Amino acid sequence: MSVNETYLRWRYRYIPDHVLGEVLAKNWIDNAIPVLFLAIAVAVFSILIPGFFTVGSLSTIARVLGEYMFICIGMTLVLKAGGIDLSVGSNFALCNFGALYLVNALGMPLVVVIPAVLLLGGLVGALNGVLIGYMRLRAFLTTLVTLILVRAIVELLSLNYGVEASYPASEVPAWDYLGLATILGLPVSLFVAGIVAIAIHVLMTRMRFGWHLSAVGGSRRSAYNVGLPVKRIVAQTYVMSGVLTAAGALFYASRLGSIGGSVGVGLEIVILTAAVLGGNSLGGGRGSVAKAIIGTVIVVLVTNALVRLGLRTGANDLVLGLILLAAVAIDVKWVKNRLKILNRAYVSPTYFALPPCPETVEGSSSIYEVNDKLAVAEPIGLGELDGPEDIILDEDDNLYCGSRHGDVIRFFAPDYKRHEVYVHIGGHPLGMAFNRDRELVVCVGGMGLYKVTKDRKPVKLSDETNRSLFSIIDDSRMRLADDLDIASDGRIFFSEATIRYEIHDWILDALEARGNGRIICYDPRDGSSRTVLPNLQFPNGITMVGDDQSFLFAETWGCRINRYWYDGPRKGQREVVIPDLPGYPDNINRASDGTFWCAVIGMRSPTFDLAQRMPQFRRRMVYRVAADEWMYPNMNAGCVFKFSLEGEILDVLWDRDGVKHPSITSMREHKGKLYLGGLFNDRIGVYDLPDADPHWTGIGHYWGAKNDE
């Protein structure tokens, strides 16, 4: 190894270049700029205004914050659906007047006042919702007209009934409580706003309405095409905005009791500034309650500080307008450039040197010498399958395989001419195994580990595991569960090929050549999942050795097969069984003679092997070349080999011309035949094994015959 390669090996081991891409990929990165702005504002105001953060000052700020939070959360809902609500200021004034009139003029109790005012605000929101959602009028112009009309109504009401609304004719119990009392040291308005914020956060992130809201805001046409009730969803956001605006007005009315002409004037600018400054997008599809809260805190601090500094009202509006302009500019630029930067920074190649590649060419006398043994393999389901990555057979010789369409397909023995959808799971079924109860256990790309009950119902076993400590990557969620095998005690060991890429772009993991994969153990006794082997190079096939202590697993990009002891005196140890394969190993399964079969998904090339030792070259390629022109590993050679536990290669089967099986990802021996699957194939191959046990089956070898139980 040269000095330069030694430097590269150490440099890429200890400098985590992928951190920038991981940070930019996080949803919380949208909050970074608002939080930075908040920190700057707090620092500046604490210096310019002595006593700005005293208890009395913070109490006033907290009460205003609670009132504004209601309105800003409502605005966030509207913005996320791709709309805008300019009528919140006049709606706020109307609900403020309505609350004071009901309390002061009519002496109504709170049990009547609160729902009546919320209904009033909801009616204004419903008017906007019908016009914008169902009649498809433009949101900006419609809510601007609503602002003018409602403001005119408020002025007429104030002119005719202002005196009655201003002075209480009788005492209403608990009215002052809303404006002045505290709960757990917090003003009632802020306490209730916090509860509402939690509820809306759950609604937006954990419930169907929130998912629909994101879809509508992202693309209304696409949301409509998939069957979402776009008009109703848009209308609902305006109703919710109106109700939340009314809630803020209730607390404002109980705190100040004012019906002056300035109530709510310019409030729409304040709330819009808060929502956008917090990171909610004006373009729709992107927003959260946390962003609304951050933006509201910033705006309340700024407005309070401007008043404390003695600036006139016009100056306050000027500052807020400039802040809104800056927030919009940052939002537009951030949305435009974030993905561009992320696409350039996320793929983070590192240094990796493979051992010398064994010869495979004909006439080389290599154990891996190319042959054409698989040319006689017969096809099953030719042209009817799409991506049967793994296959397995049951005790009745029926064959099961996955489909790119999210189905497990069952072919019926003995001729495999007839087939059916055994179960629809949704994600692409990859590795499969039968457990002791003859239930099919499946790794589903993008979804996790599932089992199919005997009545053909899919049941999720696990889609998350323990998160790695001191890692910028949140690897608790499973991205690409790949292959599995089951220990005699029922524990399921399965590989997650990569924690950085989804199933649709798994090949990008090869460009990095870093240990992004892991092996996870699922224990059905307590339903727990835990990582047992991290930092692997695209771990793939797994099979139990048969000693109840260890299993074999393949590292695809590492071109090697390893053995790991999960129990016994060597527990936790790992050794390399085959260090220098000529291609990229995939699934591993047992053979009838006590050895093992392994599929090869593609063959190494000198060019890509060299590129793996040149991370700067691969990084420049990612930066400067279109993605469809990037250099990838070869995935166009079909090969299966048999090996012993000591690493001896016993047999190699090739499809030399690459016509019948251009890429093989799995194989199963069953009653003297070898069944071949392939992620990119449209068929399953059947190859007769001349010296295999014609009675041996994998399910019987693992669990015994049915009548033995």
C-alpha positions in Angstrom: 0.0 0.0 0.0 1.4 3.4 -1.0 1.8 6.4 1.3 -1.1 8.1 -0.4 -3.4 5.1 0.1 -2.4 4.8 3.7 -3.3 8.5 4.2 -6.7 8.0 2.4 -7.5 5.0 4.5 -6.9 6.8 7.8 -8.4 10.1 6.6 -11.7 8.6 5.6 -11.8 6.4 8.6 -11.7 9.3 11.1 -13.3 12.2 9.2 -17.0 11.5 8.8 -17.8 13.2 5.5 -21.4 11.9 5.5 -22.4 14.1 8.5 -23.2 17.1 6.3 -25.6 15.1 4.1 -27.2 13.5 7.1 -27.8 16.9 8.8 -29.3 18.4 5.6 -31.6 15.4 5.3 -33.1 15.9 8.7 -36.6 17.4 9.0 -35.4 19.5 12.0 -32.9 21.4 9.8 -35.7 23.6 8.7 -35.8 25.0 12.3 -32.1 25.8 12.4 -32.4 29.3 10.9 -35.4 30.3 13.1 -33.7 29.0 16.2 -30.5 30.9 15.3 -32.6 34.1 14.8 -34.3 33.5 18.1 -30.9 33.1 19.9 -29.7 36.4 18.3 -32.8 38.2 19.2 -32.6 37.1 22.8 -29.0 38.1 23.0 -29.5 41.5 21.4 -32.6 42.5 23.5 -31.1 41.4 26.7 -28.2 43.8 26.0 -30.3 46.8 24.7 -33.1 46.6 27.2 -32.2 46.2 30.8 -34.7 44.0 32.7 -36.2 42.7 29.4 -36.3 39.2 30.8 -37.6 40.0 34.3 -40.5 38.0 35.8 -43.0 40.7 35.1 -41.9 41.2 31.5 -41.9 37.5 30.8 -45.4 37.2 32.3 -46.8 39.8 29.9 -44.9 38.2 27.0 -46.3 34.7 28.0 -49.9 35.9 27.9 -49.5 37.5 24.5 -47.6 34.4 23.3 -50.4 32.1 24.3 -53.0 34.2 22.3 -50.8 34.5 19.2 -49.9 30.8 19.3 -53.6 29.8 18.7 -53.7 32.0 15.6 -50.3 31.0 14.3 -51.1 27.3 14.5 -54.3 27.9 12.6 -52.3 29.8 9.9 -49.8 27.0 9.7 -52.6 24.5 8.9 -53.8 26.8 6.1 -50.3 27.3 4.8 -49.4 23.6 4.8 -52.5 23.0 2.6 -51.1 25.6 0.1 -53.4 28.5 1.1 -53.2 31.7 3.1 -55.6 33.4 5.5 -55.5 37.2 5.6 -58.7 37.5 7.5 -57.4 36.4 10.9 -57.0 40.0 12.1 -60.6 41.0 11.4 -61.9 37.6 12.5 -59.9 38.2 15.7 -61.6 41.6 16.2 -65.1 40.1 15.5 -64.6 37.3 18.0 -63.2 39.7 20.6 -66.3 41.9 20.2 -68.6 38.9 20.3 -67.0 37.6 23.6 -67.2 41.0 25.3 -70.8 41.6 24.2 -71.9 38.2 25.4 -70.2 38.7 28.8 -70.7 42.4 29.5 -74.0 43.1 27.7 -75.8 39.8 28.1 -74.1 38.4 31.2 -73.8 34.9 29.6 -71.8 32.3 31.5 -68.6 30.9 30.1 -70.2 27.6 29.2 -72.2 29.6 26.6 -69.7 32.3 25.7 -66.8 29.9 24.8 -68.6 27.7 22.3 -70.5 30.6 20.9 -67.3 32.6 20.2 -65.6 29.5 18.8 -68.6 28.9 16.5 -68.5 32.6 15.4 -64.8 32.3 14.4 -65.5 28.9 12.7 -68.3 30.5 10.6 -65.9 33.1 9.2 -63.4 30.3 8.5 -66.2 28.2 6.9 -67.0 31.1 4.6 -63.4 31.2 3.5 -63.4 27.4 3.2 -66.4 27.2 1.0 -65.2 30.0 -1.3 -61.6 28.7 -1.6 -62.0 25.0 -1.1 -65.3 24.2 -2.9 -65.7 27.2 -5.3 -61.9 27.2 -6.0 -61.4 31.0 -5.6 -57.9 32.4 -5.1 -57.0 32.3 -1.4 -55.2 35.6 -1.3 -58.0 37.7 -2.9 -60.8 35.8 -1.1 -59.4 36.2 2.4 -58.5 39.9 1.6 -62.1 40.5 0.7 -63.2 38.6 3.9 -60.8 40.8 5.9 -62.5 44.0 4.5 -66.0 42.7 5.0 -65.6 41.4 8.5 -63.7 44.6 9.5 -66.6 46.6 8.3 -69.0 44.5 10.3 -66.9 44.9 13.4 -66.9 48.7 13.0 -70.7 48.8 12.6 -71.1 46.7 15.7 -68.7 48.8 17.7 -70.5 52.0 16.6 -74.0 50.7 17.6 -73.2 48.4 20.5 -69.8 49.4 21.7 -71.0 50.9 25.0 -72.9 47.9 26.1 -70.0 45.6 25.2 -67.5 47.7 27.0 -69.0 47.9 30.5 -70.2 44.8 32.4 -73.9 44.9 33.4 -73.3 42.1 35.8 -70.4 40.0 37.1 -69.7 36.8 35.2 -67.9 34.2 37.3 -64.5 32.9 36.0 -64.3 35.5 33.2 -61.3 37.2 34.7 -59.8 33.8 35.3 -59.1 33.3 31.6 -57.1 36.5 31.4 -55.3 36.7 34.7 -55.0 33.3 36.3 -52.1 30.8 36.0 -51.8 27.0 35.9 -48.5 25.5 37.0 -46.9 29.0 36.9 -48.1 29.6 33.3 -50.8 31.9 32.1 -54.0 30.0 31.3 -53.8 31.1 27.7 -50.3 29.7 27.2 -51.2 26.5 29.1 -54.2 25.8 27.0 -52.3 26.8 23.8 -49.7 24.2 24.7 -52.3 21.5 25.0 -53.8 22.5 21.7 -50.4 22.6 20.1 -49.7 19.0 21.2 -53.1 17.9 19.9 -52.6 19.6 16.5 -49.0 18.2 16.4 -50.4 14.6 16.8 -53.1 15.4 14.2 -50.5 16.6 11.7 -47.8 13.9 12.3 -49.6 10.8 13.5 -53.1 10.8 11.9 -54.5 10.4 8.5 -55.6 14.1 8.2 -52.0 15.3 8.6 -50.7 13.0 5.9 -53.5 14.1 3.6 -52.7 17.7 4.4 -49.1 17.3 3.4 -50.2 15.6 0.1 -52.6 18.4 -0.7 -50.1 21.1 0.1 -47.4 19.3 -1.9 -49.5 18.9 -5.1 -53.2 19.3 -5.2 -53.5 17.7 -8.6 -51.6 14.6 -7.5 -53.6 14.4 -4.2 -56.8 14.6 -6.3 -55.6 11.9 -8.7 -55.0 9.5 -5.8 -58.5 10.0 -4.6 -58.1 12.5 -1.7 -61.0 14.8 -1.0 -59.0 18.0 -1.7 -61.8 20.5 -1.6 -62.9 19.2 1.8 -59.4 19.2 3.3 -58.7 22.7 2.1 -62.1 23.9 3.5 -61.3 22.2 6.9 -58.1 24.1 7.3 -59.9 27.4 7.1 -62.5 26.3 9.6 -59.8 25.2 12.0 -58.0 28.5 11.5 -61.2 30.4 12.3 -61.8 28.4 15.5 -58.2 28.8 16.7 -58.4 32.5 15.9 -61.5 32.7 18.0 -59.7 30.9 20.9 -57.0 33.5 20.9 -59.6 36.3 20.8 -61.3 34.8 23.9 -58.2 35.1 26.0 -57.4 38.5 24.6 -60.9 39.8 25.5 -60.8 38.4 29.0 -57.3 40.0 29.5 -57.8 43.5 28.2 -61.6 43.9 27.6 -61.0 46.3 24.8 -63.1 46.9 21.7 -61.1 49.7 20.3 -60.8 50.2 16.6 -57.2 49.0 16.5 -58.0 45.5 17.8 -56.7 43.0 15.2 -55.5 45.7 12.8 -52.3 44.4 11.1 -52.5 41.1 13.1 -52.5 39.1 9.8 -49.0 40.5 9.1 -47.8 39.6 12.5 -49.1 36.1 12.4 -48.0 35.5 8.8 -44.5 36.8 9.8 -44.4 34.4 12.7 -45.5 31.4 10.6 -43.1 32.0 7.8 -40.2 33.0 10.1 -40.6 29.8 12.0 -40.0 27.8 8.7 -43.5 27.1 7.4 -43.5 27.4 3.7 -45.7 29.8 1.8 -45.7 27.3 -1.1 -47.5 24.6 0.9 -46.6 21.0 1.9 -44.0 22.0 4.5 -44.9 23.1 8.0 -45.3 22.0 11.6 -46.5 23.1 15.0 -43.0 23.4 16.3 -42.2 25.9 13.5 -45.3 27.9 14.4 -44.3 28.1 18.0 -40.7 29.1 17.2 -41.9 31.8 14.9 -44.5 33.1 17.4 -41.9 33.4 20.1 -39.6 35.4 17.9 -42.3 37.8 16.7 -43.7 38.3 20.3 -40.2 39.1 21.5 -39.5 41.5 18.7 -42.8 43.4 19.0 -42.4 43.6 22.7 -38.9 44.8 22.4 -39.8 47.5 19.8 -42.5 48.8 22.2 -40.0 48.9 25.1 -37.5 50.7 22.9 -40.1 53.4 22.3 -40.5 53.1 18.5 -43.7 54.4 17.0 -46.4 52.1 15.6 -45.3 52.8 12.0 -41.8 51.8 12.8 -43.0 48.6 14.4 -44.9 47.7 11.2 -41.8 48.6 9.1 -39.6 46.3 11.1 -42.1 43.4 10.9 -42.5 44.0 7.2 -38.7 43.8 6.7 -38.6 40.6 8.8 -41.4 39.1 6.7 -39.6 40.0 3.5 -36.4 38.4 4.8 -38.2 35.3 6.0 -39.9 34.9 2.6 -36.6 35.4 0.8 -34.9 32.8 3.0 -37.8 30.4 2.6 -37.7 30.6 -1.2 -33.9 30.3 -1.4 -33.8 27.4 1.1 -36.5 25.4 -0.7 -34.8 26.0 -4.0 -31.3 25.1 -2.9 -31.6 22.7 0.0 -32.3 19.6 -2.2 -29.6 20.7 -4.7 -27.0 20.9 -1.9 -28.3 17.7 -0.4 -28.0 15.8 -3.7 -24.4 16.9 -4.0 -23.5 16.2 -0.3 -25.4 13.1 0.7 -23.5 10.5 -1.3 -20.2 10.4 0.6 -17.6 8.0 -0.8 -14.9 6.6 1.4 -11.7 4.6 0.8 -12.0 0.8 0.4 -9.5 -1.6 -1.1 -10.7 -5.1 -2.1 -8.4 -8.1 -2.2 -7.1 -9.2 -5.7 -9.9 -10.5 -7.8 -9.7 -14.3 -8.6 -9.7 -15.2 -12.3 -13.0 -16.2 -13.9 -12.2 -16.3 -17.6 -12.5 -19.6 -19.4 -9.2 -21.5 -19.7 -7.8 -19.9 -16.6 -8.0 -23.2 -14.5 -9.6 -21.1 -11.7 -12.2 -22.7 -9.5 -14.4 -19.8 -10.6 -13.9 -20.4 -14.3 -16.9 -19.4 -16.3 -19.1 -22.3 -17.6 -22.5 -22.6 -19.0 -24.1 -25.1 -16.6 -27.2 -22.9 -16.0 -28.1 -22.8 -19.7 -30.2 -25.9 -19.2 -32.2 -24.4 -16.3 -35.9 -24.4 -17.1 -38.0 -21.2 -16.4 -41.0 -20.9 -14.1 -43.5 -18.0 -14.5 -41.6 -16.6 -17.5 -42.8 -13.1 -18.2 -45.3 -13.2 -15.4 -43.0 -12.2 -12.6 -41.2 -9.0 -11.7 -38.3 -9.2 -9.3 -38.5 -12.5 -7.5 -35.6 -11.7 -5.2 -35.9 -14.8 -3.1 -37.8 -18.1 -3.4 -38.8 -20.8 -0.9 -40.7 -24.0 -1.0 -43.1 -25.6 1.5 -43.6 -29.2 2.4 -46.1 -29.7 -0.4 -43.5 -28.5 -2.9 -45.4 -25.3 -3.6 -43.1 -22.4 -4.4 -43.2 -18.9 -3.0 -41.5 -15.7 -4.3 -41.8 -12.0 -4.0 -42.9 -9.4 -6.5 -41.9 -5.8 -7.0 -45.7 -5.0 -6.8 -45.7 -5.9 -3.1 -47.1 -9.4 -3.4 -46.0 -12.9 -2.3 -46.8 -15.2 -5.2 -47.4 -18.9 -4.8 -46.9 -21.4 -7.6 -48.6 -24.7 -7.2 -46.7 -28.0 -7.5 -46.0 -30.2 -9.3 -45.7 -28.3 -12.7 -45.8 -24.7 -11.3 -48.0 -23.6 -14.2 -50.8 -22.2 -11.9 -50.1 -19.4 -9.5 -51.9 -17.0 -7.2 -51.3 -14.0 -5.0 -50.7 -15.7 -1.7 -50.7 -12.4 0.2 -50.4 -8.7 -0.6 -48.0 -7.0 1.8 -47.3 -3.6 0.1 -43.5 -3.5 0.0 -41.2 -5.6 -2.1 -40.8 -9.0 -0.3 -37.1 -9.9 -0.2 -35.7 -12.7 2.0 -38.1 -15.4 3.2 -38.1 -18.3 5.7 -40.6 -20.6 7.3 -40.7 -20.7 11.1 -41.5 -23.7 13.2 -45.2 -23.1 12.9 -44.9 -23.1 9.1 -45.7 -19.4 9.0 -43.9 -17.5 6.2 -41.5 -14.8 7.6 -40.5 -12.1 5.2 -38.1 -9.2 5.0 -40.0 -6.4 3.2 -37.9 -3.6 1.7 -38.8 -0.2 3.3 -41.2 -1.8 5.8 -39.3 -4.2 8.1 -39.8 -7.7 9.2 -43.2 -9.4 8.7 -44.8 -12.8 9.0 -47.8 -14.3 7.1 -50.1 -16.3 9.3 -51.6 -19.6 8.2 -54.8 -17.7 7.2 -52.7 -15.5 5.0 -52.7 -12.3 7.0 -49.6 -10.2 7.1 -48.4 -9.2 10.6 -45.7 -6.8 11.4 -43.0 -8.2 13.6 -40.6 -5.3 13.7 -39.8 -2.1 11.8 -37.5 -0.4 14.3 -34.6 -1.3 16.6 -32.3 0.4 19.1 -30.7 3.5 17.9 -26.9 3.7 17.8 -25.3 5.8 20.4 -23.3 8.9 19.4 -24.5 8.7 15.8 -25.9 11.5 13.7 -28.0 9.0 11.8 -31.3 8.0 13.4 -31.0 4.3 12.5 -33.9 3.2 14.7 -36.2 2.8 11.7 -35.5 0.0 9.3 -34.9 1.1 5.7 -33.9 -2.0 3.9 -34.5 -5.3 5.7 -32.9 -7.8 3.3 -32.5 -11.5 4.2 -33.1 -13.6 7.2 -32.8 -17.0 8.9 -34.4 -18.4 12.0 -32.5 -20.0 14.9 -33.8 -23.2 16.5 -35.1 -21.2 19.6 -37.2 -19.0 17.3 -34.9 -15.9 17.2 -34.8 -14.3 13.8 -31.6 -12.9 12.6 -31.9 -10.6 9.5 -29.8 -8.2 7.6 -30.5 -4.5 7.0 -28.4 -3.8 4.0 -28.1 0.0 4.5 -29.3 2.5 7.0 -28.7 5.5 4.6 -30.7 4.5 1.5 -34.2 3.3 0.6 -35.0 0.3 -1.5 -35.4 2.4 -4.7 -31.8 3.7 -4.5 -30.0 0.9 -2.7 -27.3 0.8 -5.4 -26.0 4.2 -4.3 -24.7 2.5 -1.2 -22.0 0.9 -3.4 -20.6 4.3 -4.3 -19.9 5.0 -0.7 -18.2 1.7 0.2 -18.6 2.4 3.9 -20.2 0.2 6.6 -23.8 1.4 6.4 -25.4 -2.0 7.1 -26.1 -4.1 10.1 -27.6 -7.4 11.3 -30.5 -7.3 13.7 -32.0 -10.0 16.0 -35.7 -10.2 16.6 -36.8 -12.2 19.6 -40.4 -13.4 19.4 -40.5 -14.2 23.1 -40.6 -10.5 24.0 -41.0 -8.8 20.6 -37.7 -6.9 21.0 -35.3 -6.1 18.2 -31.6 -5.2 18.7 -28.6 -4.6 16.5 -26.0 -7.4 17.0 -23.6 -6.4 14.2 -23.2 -2.8 13.0 -21.0 -1.2 10.4 -21.2 -3.9 7.7 -20.8 -3.3 3.9 -24.2 -4.1 2.6 -24.9 -7.3 4.6 -27.1 -9.6 2.6 -27.6 -13.3 2.8 -27.9 -15.0 6.2 -28.1 -18.7 7.0 -27.8 -20.7 10.2 -24.8 -23.0 10.4 -26.7 -25.6 12.3 -24.7 -25.6 15.5 -27.2 -23.4 17.4 -24.4 -21.0 17.9 -23.5 -19.2 14.7 -24.6 -18.1 11.3 -23.0 -17.2 7.9 -23.7 -13.8 6.3 -22.5 -12.1 3.1 -21.2 -8.6 2.7 -22.1 -7.7 -0.9 -19.8 -4.7 -1.5 -17.0 -6.3 0.6 -17.1 -9.4 -1.7 -16.7 -11.7 1.3 -18.6 -14.3 3.5 -18.3 -14.2 7.2 -19.3 -16.3 10.2 -20.7 -14.8 13.4 -21.2 -16.6 16.8 -24.3 -15.4 18.5 -24.1 -17.9 21.3 -21.7 -20.4 22.9 -18.1 -20.0 24.1 -17.2 -17.8 21.0 -20.2 -15.5 21.4 -19.6 -12.1 19.8 -16.7 -13.3 17.6 -16.6 -12.9 13.9 -14.3 -14.5 11.2 -14.0 -14.2 7.5 -14.8 -17.5 5.7 -14.2 -16.4 2.1 -12.3 -13.1 1.8 -11.9 -12.6 -1.9 -14.9 -13.5 -4.1 -14.8 -12.5 -7.7 -18.3 -11.0 -7.5 -20.9 -9.5 -5.1 -22.5 -12.2 -2.9 -26.2 -12.2 -2.1 -28.4 -14.8 -0.4 -26.9 -17.9 1.3 -28.8 -21.1 1.9 -28.1 -24.7 3.0 -27.3 -27.6 0.7 -28.4 -31.2 1.2 -24.8 -32.4 1.8 -24.2 -30.1 4.7 -22.5 -27.4 2.7 -23.9 -24.0 1.5 -25.1 -22.3 -1.6 -24.5 -18.6 -2.3 -25.8 -16.5 -5.2 -23.7 -13.8 -6.9 -25.6 -10.8 -8.1 -22.8 -9.4 -10.3 -19.1 -9.7 -11.0 -16.3 -7.4 -10.0 -14.5 -5.3 -12.6 -11.0 -3.8 -12.5 -12.4 -0.4 -13.1 -14.8 -0.3 -10.2 -12.3 -2.0 -7.9 -9.9 0.8 -8.7 -12.6 3.4 -8.2 -13.3 2.0 -4.7 -9.7 3.1 -3.8 -10.3 6.6 -5.1 -12.9 8.3 -3.0 -12.0 11.8 -4.5 -12.8 10.5 -8.0 -16.2 9.1 -7.0 -17.0 12.3 -5.2 -16.2 14.4 -8.2 -18.3 12.0 -10.3 -21.3 12.6 -8.0 -20.8 16.3 -8.1 -20.2 16.8 -11.8 -21.9 13.9 -13.7 -25.6 13.2 -14.1 -26.8 10.4 -11.9 -27.7 8.1 -14.8 -24.1 8.3 -16.0 -22.4 7.3 -12.7 -20.2 4.3 -12.4 -21.9 1.4 -10.7 -21.0 -2.3 -10.0 -21.8 -4.8 -12.7 -25.2 -6.5 -12.1 -25.3 -8.5 -15.3 -23.8 -11.9 -14.5 -25.6 -15.0 -13.2 -23.6 -17.2 -10.9 -24.2 -19.6 -8.0 -21.4 -21.4 -6.1 -21.3 -24.1 -3.4 -18.8 -23.8 -0.5 -18.0 -25.5 2.7 -17.9 -24.1 6.2 -14.1 -23.9 5.9 -14.4 -21.7 2.9 -13.6 -24.3 0.2 -15.3 -23.7 -3.2 -16.9 -27.0 -4.2 -18.9 -26.1 -7.3 -19.7 -23.1 -9.5 -22.7 -22.7 -11.8 -22.7 -19.9 -14.4 -25.1 -18.6 -17.0 -22.3 -17.6 -19.4 -24.4 -15.8 -22.0 -26.5 -14.1 -19.4 -29.7 -14.9 -21.3 -31.7 -17.0 -18.9 -30.4 -15.6 -15.6 -28.5 -12.4 -16.1 -28.4 -11.7 -12.4 -29.0 -14.2 -9.5 -29.9 -13.1 -6.0 -31.1 -16.3 -4.4 -31.3 -20.1 -4.7 -33.0 -22.9 -2.8 -32.2 -26.6 -3.0 -35.3 -28.7 -2.8 -35.6 -32.5 -3.7 -32.7 -32.6 -6.0 -33.3 -29.3 -7.8 -31.9 -25.8 -7.4 -34.4 -23.0 -7.7 -33.0 -19.6 -8.8 -34.4 -16.1 -8.1 -33.3 -12.7 -9.3 -34.1 -9.2 -8.3 -34.0 -8.0 -12.0 -35.4 -11.2 -13.5 -38.8 -12.0 -14.9 -38.7 -15.7 -14.1 -37.5 -18.4 -11.6 -35.0 -20.9 -12.8 -35.0 -24.7 -12.1 -31.7 -26.6 -12.4 -31.3 -30.3 -11.8 -28.6 -31.2 -9.4 -27.1 -34.5 -10.5 -25.8 -35.7 -7.1 -28.2 -34.1 -4.7 -30.5 -35.9 -2.3 -33.9 -36.2 -4.1 -35.8 -36.3 -0.8 -34.1 -33.4 1.1 -36.1 -30.2 1.8 -35.0 -27.1 3.6 -38.1 -26.8 5.7 -37.8 -30.5 6.8 -34.1 -30.1 7.5 -34.8 -27.1 9.8 -38.0 -28.2 11.6 -38.5 -31.8 10.8 -41.5 -33.4 9.1 -45.0 -32.4 10.2 -45.7 -35.8 11.8 -42.5 -35.6 13.8 -43.9 -32.7 15.9 
